Amino acid sequence: MRNRFSTGKYVGKTVAAMAMAFVGFASDAHSQAPAVPVSTVVANPTYVSIPMEIMVNRPAAEVWKRVGKFCDIGEWLQVPCTITSGKDAEIGTVRSIGNEILVGKTELSYTYTQPVREGRPYILYHGTLEARPVTATTSKLVYTLIYDNSTLADDAAREKDKAQRKVRFTQALENMKILAEGGTLPPAPARAGPPK
């Protein structure tokens, strides 16, 4: 009986067949459709706004000087904040909290947004903080959030999310009032995660 691997003719055909099979397998792997990226577009957004305000016993300009810098949020939300791009108070500045971008400002206000993130629905989250004069010696801080909550499971989840945001940012306004009026904040409560 003859060993078929002992002759060059059979070995050559076997190697050629294996090479063709490998090339065919490799080209099949490359010809498969790539994974479909997750869209960041929300088909039917439902925008919700949360307006909040608090009176402050200081003139608006003094209030803004104390709590209105873009990374002052770190002090009154009691979380770390750094400027990661740009300079504080310049349009286009990015802060570490939510990678938020300064997109608008006046002498006594600013507006920010959170960027689109790959693989996550874009909820168009924006916030505006303003120190509004009321009298020569008093003002009010106005904080407004707007975002799309349609990505949440149901009405109960949407209401819970809205309530949680309102509690967090009402506390932030109360902290800003304390600071603007010359007070000191109590120690920060323990937190489960970074602010949204």
VENCORVEN-V180390 format. One record per residue. N is the residue number from 1. RES is the residue in three letters. SS is DSSP state (H for helix, E for strand, - for the rest). Layout:
BEGIN
N;RES;SS
N;RES;SS
END
This chain:
BEGIN
1;MET;-
2;ARG;-
3;ASN;-
4;ARG;H
5;PHE;H
6;SER;H
7;THR;-
8;GLY;H
9;LYS;H
10;TYR;H
11;VAL;H
12;GLY;H
13;LYS;H
14;THR;H
15;VAL;H
16;ALA;H
17;ALA;H
18;MET;H
19;ALA;H
20;MET;H
21;ALA;H
22;PHE;H
23;VAL;H
24;GLY;H
25;PHE;H
26;ALA;H
27;SER;H
28;ASP;H
29;ALA;H
30;HIS;H
31;SER;H
32;GLN;-
33;ALA;-
34;PRO;-
35;ALA;-
36;VAL;-
37;PRO;-
38;VAL;-
39;SER;-
40;THR;-
41;VAL;-
42;VAL;-
43;ALA;-
44;ASN;-
45;PRO;-
46;THR;-
47;TYR;E
48;VAL;E
49;SER;E
50;ILE;E
51;PRO;E
52;MET;E
53;GLU;E
54;ILE;E
55;MET;E
56;VAL;E
57;ASN;-
58;ARG;-
59;PRO;-
60;ALA;H
61;ALA;H
62;GLU;H
63;VAL;H
64;TRP;H
65;LYS;H
66;ARG;H
67;VAL;H
68;GLY;-
69;LYS;-
70;PHE;-
71;CYS;-
72;ASP;-
73;ILE;H
74;GLY;H
75;GLU;H
76;TRP;H
77;LEU;H
78;GLN;-
79;VAL;-
80;PRO;-
81;CYS;-
82;THR;-
83;ILE;E
84;THR;E
85;SER;E
86;GLY;-
87;LYS;-
88;ASP;-
89;ALA;-
90;GLU;-
91;ILE;-
92;GLY;-
93;THR;-
94;VAL;E
95;ARG;E
96;SER;-
97;ILE;H
98;GLY;H
99;ASN;H
100;GLU;-
101;ILE;E
102;LEU;E
103;VAL;E
104;GLY;E
105;LYS;E
106;THR;E
107;GLU;-
108;LEU;-
109;SER;E
110;TYR;E
111;THR;E
112;TYR;E
113;THR;E
114;GLN;-
115;PRO;-
116;VAL;-
117;ARG;-
118;GLU;-
119;GLY;-
120;ARG;-
121;PRO;-
122;TYR;-
123;ILE;-
124;LEU;-
125;TYR;-
126;HIS;E
127;GLY;E
128;THR;E
129;LEU;E
130;GLU;E
131;ALA;E
132;ARG;E
133;PRO;E
134;VAL;-
135;THR;-
136;ALA;-
137;THR;-
138;THR;-
139;SER;E
140;LYS;E
141;LEU;E
142;VAL;E
143;TYR;E
144;THR;E
145;LEU;E
146;ILE;E
147;TYR;E
148;ASP;E
149;ASN;-
150;SER;-
151;THR;-
152;LEU;-
153;ALA;-
154;ASP;-
155;ASP;H
156;ALA;H
157;ALA;H
158;ARG;H
159;GLU;H
160;LYS;H
161;ASP;H
162;LYS;H
163;ALA;H
164;GLN;H
165;ARG;H
166;LYS;H
167;VAL;H
168;ARG;H
169;PHE;H
170;THR;H
171;GLN;H
172;ALA;H
173;LEU;H
174;GLU;H
175;ASN;H
176;MET;H
177;LYS;H
178;ILE;H
179;LEU;H
180;ALA;H
181;GLU;-
182;GLY;-
183;GLY;-
184;THR;-
185;LEU;-
186;PRO;-
187;PRO;-
188;ALA;-
189;PRO;-
190;ALA;-
191;ARG;-
192;ALA;-
193;GLY;-
194;PRO;-
195;PRO;-
196;LYS;-
END
